[in-house]
């Protein structure tokens, strides 16, 4: 028997997620925001706190940093949810043709487009509340991400490199964190931003392996399709450049110790690159999700340097 649209489970959702046990009336909205795929919240929020730790590497954390961290977490949840909702509104016709996304709320009919727009505005309102709590310069920096968020869903239609655009967007929090901490953006912050853009390029290329066949059928472009059978060496080069830049940012902010504490993150990326296989979509999802742990390792390293002890 076909599963009713209101109870449809997207193919890439976490099995056994609490979203599946939520009331049917709100479940499609939680799915629109990807609450059943929480790794995206981590991958948007982690650059913020990684940037915060890097900015504090020389001076050490202060009490207000806990509030900043909380604001970044709330903002990441609200704006990732808003971004996913917006993406699904624009991609609803494409999603209906792709096996992994056909059961998402809009193509499955669980919510209407009008309802999705209303939910988008609610989440943007929460994001605006977070924005208003930031220092003035950080507000201006944060607003700079809006054009990138708005244009991202279009990138897969016009370029083979939408993952680069996603990287520029998802890691903007590094610059917001720097602006919040010291009211300026300095060289280590820019180097880290560049490194994490490459991190996203790498992990989202791995993620896109799942959709190689479907994307080819519907004409959606991605770096996974661009690299083809050479996706493993391509990811290896991308991750190598990411590691070099992150180590350089650590050195600029924390001398040799700033390099040393990036090693666990580097080793995590190395094993991802080694295991990447264009023929294994299920493994690609596992490797993609593991980037939550990679980001936590990078944060933990620089947080160790900034810790007040």
C-alpha positions as CSV (number, residue, x, y, z in Angstrom):
1,X,0.0,0.0,0.0
2,X,1.3,3.5,-0.9
3,X,2.1,5.6,2.1
4,X,-0.2,8.6,2.5
5,X,1.5,11.9,1.6
6,X,1.1,13.3,5.1
7,X,3.1,10.4,6.5
8,X,5.6,10.2,3.6
9,X,9.2,9.6,4.7
10,X,11.9,11.2,2.5
11,X,14.5,8.6,1.4
12,X,17.5,10.4,3.0
13,X,15.8,11.0,6.4
14,X,17.3,9.6,9.5
15,X,15.6,6.4,10.3
16,X,13.7,6.4,13.6
17,X,13.9,10.2,13.9
18,X,11.6,11.9,16.5
19,X,10.0,13.8,13.5
20,X,8.3,10.5,12.5
21,X,6.6,10.4,16.0
22,X,5.5,14.1,15.9
23,X,1.8,15.0,15.3
24,X,0.9,14.5,11.6
25,X,-0.3,18.2,11.4
26,X,3.2,19.6,12.0
27,X,5.3,16.7,10.6
28,X,5.5,18.1,7.0
29,X,6.8,21.4,8.3
30,X,9.5,19.7,10.4
31,X,10.4,17.8,7.3
32,X,10.5,20.9,5.2
33,X,13.1,22.3,7.6
34,X,15.0,19.0,7.6
35,X,14.6,18.3,11.3
36,X,14.7,14.6,10.3
37,X,18.2,15.3,8.8
38,X,19.9,17.2,11.6
39,X,23.5,17.1,10.3
40,X,22.7,20.2,8.2
41,X,22.1,22.2,11.4
42,X,25.5,21.2,12.6
43,X,27.2,22.0,9.3
44,X,25.7,25.5,9.3
45,X,26.3,26.2,13.0
46,X,29.8,24.7,13.4
47,X,31.5,27.3,11.2
48,X,30.1,30.0,13.5
49,X,31.6,28.5,16.7
50,X,34.8,27.4,14.9
51,X,35.2,31.0,13.8
52,X,34.5,32.1,17.4
53,X,37.2,29.8,18.8
54,X,39.7,31.0,16.2
55,X,39.0,34.6,17.0
56,X,39.5,33.9,20.7
57,X,42.7,31.8,20.2
58,X,45.0,34.7,21.3
59,X,42.8,36.3,24.0
60,X,40.8,33.4,25.4
61,X,37.1,32.9,25.8
62,X,35.0,35.4,27.8
63,X,31.6,34.9,29.5
64,X,29.7,36.7,26.7
65,X,30.9,34.0,24.2
66,X,28.4,31.5,25.7
67,X,25.6,33.9,24.7
68,X,27.1,34.3,21.2
69,X,27.3,30.5,20.9
70,X,23.6,30.2,21.8
71,X,22.6,32.9,19.3
72,X,24.6,31.1,16.6
73,X,22.9,27.8,17.4
74,X,19.4,29.3,17.3
75,X,20.2,31.2,14.1
76,X,21.7,28.1,12.5
77,X,18.5,26.1,13.2
78,X,16.2,28.9,12.0
79,X,18.1,29.8,8.9
80,X,19.0,26.3,7.8
81,X,15.3,25.4,8.1
82,X,14.4,28.6,6.2
83,X,16.9,27.8,3.5
84,X,15.7,24.3,3.1
85,X,12.1,25.4,2.9
86,X,13.0,28.0,0.3
87,X,15.1,25.5,-1.7
88,X,12.2,23.0,-1.7
89,X,9.7,25.7,-2.9
90,X,11.9,26.4,-5.9
91,X,12.9,22.8,-6.5
92,X,9.5,21.1,-6.0
93,X,9.2,20.1,-9.7
94,X,12.7,18.7,-9.8
95,X,12.3,17.0,-6.5
96,X,9.3,15.1,-7.8
97,X,11.5,13.5,-10.5
98,X,14.3,12.4,-8.2
99,X,13.8,9.2,-6.2
100,X,15.6,10.5,-3.0
101,X,13.5,13.6,-2.9
102,X,10.1,12.6,-4.3
103,X,8.6,12.1,-0.9
104,X,9.5,15.5,0.4
105,X,6.5,17.5,1.7
106,X,5.9,19.7,-1.4
107,X,6.3,17.1,-4.2
108,X,4.3,14.6,-2.2
109,X,1.5,17.0,-1.6
110,X,1.7,17.0,2.2
111,X,1.8,20.8,2.2
112,X,0.9,23.5,-0.3
113,X,3.2,26.1,-1.7
114,X,1.3,28.8,0.2
115,X,1.8,26.9,3.5
116,X,5.5,26.5,2.7
117,X,5.9,30.2,2.2
118,X,4.2,30.9,5.5
119,X,6.5,28.5,7.3
120,X,9.5,30.2,5.6
121,X,8.4,33.6,6.9
122,X,8.1,32.3,10.5
123,X,11.6,30.9,10.4
124,X,13.0,34.1,8.9
125,X,11.3,36.0,11.7
126,X,13.3,33.9,14.2
127,X,16.5,34.5,12.3
128,X,15.7,38.3,12.3
129,X,15.4,38.1,16.1
130,X,18.9,36.6,16.4
131,X,20.3,39.1,14.0
132,X,19.0,42.0,16.1
133,X,20.9,40.6,19.1
134,X,24.3,40.8,17.4
135,X,26.7,43.8,17.5
136,X,26.2,46.3,14.7
137,X,29.1,45.4,12.5
138,X,28.1,41.7,12.8
139,X,24.6,42.6,11.7
140,X,25.9,44.1,8.5
141,X,28.2,41.1,7.8
142,X,25.3,38.6,8.4
143,X,23.1,40.5,6.0
144,X,25.7,39.9,3.3
145,X,24.7,36.2,3.2
146,X,21.2,36.9,2.1
147,X,21.9,37.2,-1.7
148,X,23.9,34.0,-1.6
149,X,21.1,32.1,0.2
150,X,18.5,33.5,-2.3
151,X,20.5,32.4,-5.3
152,X,21.8,29.0,-4.2
153,X,18.9,26.9,-5.4
154,X,19.4,28.3,-8.9
155,X,23.1,27.4,-9.1
156,X,22.5,23.7,-9.9
157,X,20.7,24.8,-13.0
158,X,23.5,27.1,-14.4
159,X,26.8,25.8,-13.1
160,X,28.6,22.5,-12.5
161,X,29.9,24.0,-9.3
162,X,26.8,24.7,-7.0
163,X,28.8,23.1,-4.1
164,X,31.2,26.1,-4.2
165,X,28.3,28.5,-3.8
166,X,26.9,26.4,-1.0
167,X,30.4,26.6,0.7
168,X,30.4,30.3,0.4
169,X,27.0,30.5,2.0
170,X,27.2,27.8,4.7
171,X,30.5,29.1,6.1
172,X,29.6,32.8,6.2
173,X,29.2,32.3,9.9
174,X,33.0,32.4,10.3
175,X,33.0,36.0,9.3
176,X,29.9,36.8,11.4
177,X,31.6,35.3,14.4
178,X,34.8,37.3,13.9
179,X,32.8,40.5,13.5
180,X,30.9,39.7,16.7
181,X,34.0,39.0,18.7
182,X,36.3,41.9,17.7
183,X,34.4,44.1,15.4
184,X,36.6,43.4,12.5
185,X,37.5,40.6,10.1
186,X,41.2,39.7,9.9
187,X,43.5,37.5,7.8
188,X,43.1,34.3,9.9
189,X,39.3,34.6,9.6
190,X,39.5,34.9,5.8
191,X,41.9,32.0,5.5
192,X,39.7,29.9,7.7
193,X,36.7,30.9,5.6
194,X,38.4,29.8,2.4
195,X,39.4,26.5,4.0
196,X,35.9,25.8,5.2
197,X,34.5,26.6,1.8
198,X,36.7,23.8,0.4
199,X,35.5,21.6,3.2
200,X,31.9,22.1,2.1
201,X,32.9,21.6,-1.5
202,X,34.3,18.3,-0.5
203,X,31.6,16.9,1.7
204,X,28.7,18.1,-0.6
205,X,30.4,16.5,-3.6
206,X,30.4,13.3,-1.6
207,X,26.7,13.9,-0.7
208,X,25.8,14.5,-4.4
209,X,27.1,11.0,-5.3
210,X,23.7,9.7,-4.1
211,X,22.0,11.5,-6.9
212,X,24.3,10.9,-9.9
213,X,21.8,8.9,-12.0
214,X,18.7,11.0,-11.1
215,X,20.6,14.3,-11.6
216,X,21.7,13.2,-15.0
217,X,18.2,12.3,-16.0
218,X,16.6,15.6,-14.9
219,X,19.6,17.8,-15.9
220,X,20.7,18.9,-12.5
221,X,24.4,19.8,-12.3
222,X,26.8,19.0,-9.5
223,X,30.5,18.5,-8.9
224,X,29.9,14.8,-8.4
225,X,28.7,14.6,-12.0
226,X,31.5,16.9,-13.2
227,X,34.2,14.7,-11.6
228,X,32.5,11.4,-12.5
229,X,34.7,8.4,-11.9
230,X,37.5,10.8,-10.7
231,X,35.5,11.9,-7.7
232,X,37.8,10.2,-5.2
233,X,41.0,12.0,-6.4
234,X,39.1,15.2,-6.8
235,X,37.8,15.1,-3.2
236,X,41.3,14.2,-2.0
237,X,42.7,17.3,-3.6
238,X,39.9,19.5,-2.3
239,X,40.3,18.2,1.2
240,X,44.1,18.5,1.0
241,X,43.7,22.2,0.2
242,X,41.1,22.6,3.0
243,X,43.6,21.1,5.5
244,X,46.4,23.4,4.4
245,X,44.3,26.5,4.7
246,X,42.8,25.5,8.1
247,X,46.3,24.8,9.4
248,X,47.5,28.1,8.1
249,X,44.6,29.9,9.8
250,X,45.5,28.0,13.0
251,X,49.1,29.1,12.7
252,X,48.2,32.7,12.1
253,X,46.0,32.7,15.2
254,X,47.8,30.4,17.5
255,X,51.3,29.7,16.3
256,X,52.5,26.1,16.0
257,X,49.9,24.8,18.4
258,X,47.2,26.2,16.0
259,X,48.5,23.7,13.5
260,X,48.8,20.8,15.9
261,X,45.2,21.0,17.0
262,X,43.9,20.8,13.4
263,X,45.4,17.3,13.0
264,X,42.4,15.3,14.2
265,X,40.2,17.3,11.7
266,X,42.8,16.6,9.0
267,X,42.9,12.9,9.7
268,X,39.1,12.7,9.6
269,X,39.0,14.3,6.1
270,X,41.8,12.0,4.9
271,X,39.9,8.8,5.8
272,X,36.7,10.3,4.1
273,X,38.7,10.9,0.9
274,X,40.1,7.4,1.0
275,X,36.7,5.8,1.4
276,X,34.9,7.9,-1.2
277,X,33.5,5.8,-4.1
278,X,31.3,7.1,-6.9
279,X,29.6,3.7,-7.1
280,X,28.5,3.6,-3.4
281,X,25.6,6.1,-2.7
282,X,24.8,4.6,0.7
283,X,28.4,5.0,1.8
284,X,28.4,8.6,0.5
285,X,25.5,9.5,2.9
286,X,27.4,8.0,5.8
287,X,30.6,9.9,5.0
288,X,28.7,13.1,4.5
289,X,27.0,12.8,7.9
290,X,30.3,12.1,9.5
291,X,31.4,15.7,8.8
292,X,29.5,16.7,11.9
293,X,32.3,14.9,13.9
294,X,35.0,16.5,11.7
295,X,33.7,20.0,12.5
296,X,33.5,19.2,16.2
297,X,37.1,18.1,16.1
298,X,38.2,21.3,14.5
299,X,36.2,23.4,17.0
300,X,37.5,21.4,19.9
301,X,41.1,21.9,18.9
302,X,40.9,25.7,18.7
303,X,38.6,25.8,21.8
304,X,41.4,24.1,23.7
305,X,43.8,27.0,22.8
306,X,41.2,29.6,23.7
307,X,40.1,27.9,27.0
308,X,40.8,30.1,30.1
309,X,43.1,27.7,31.9
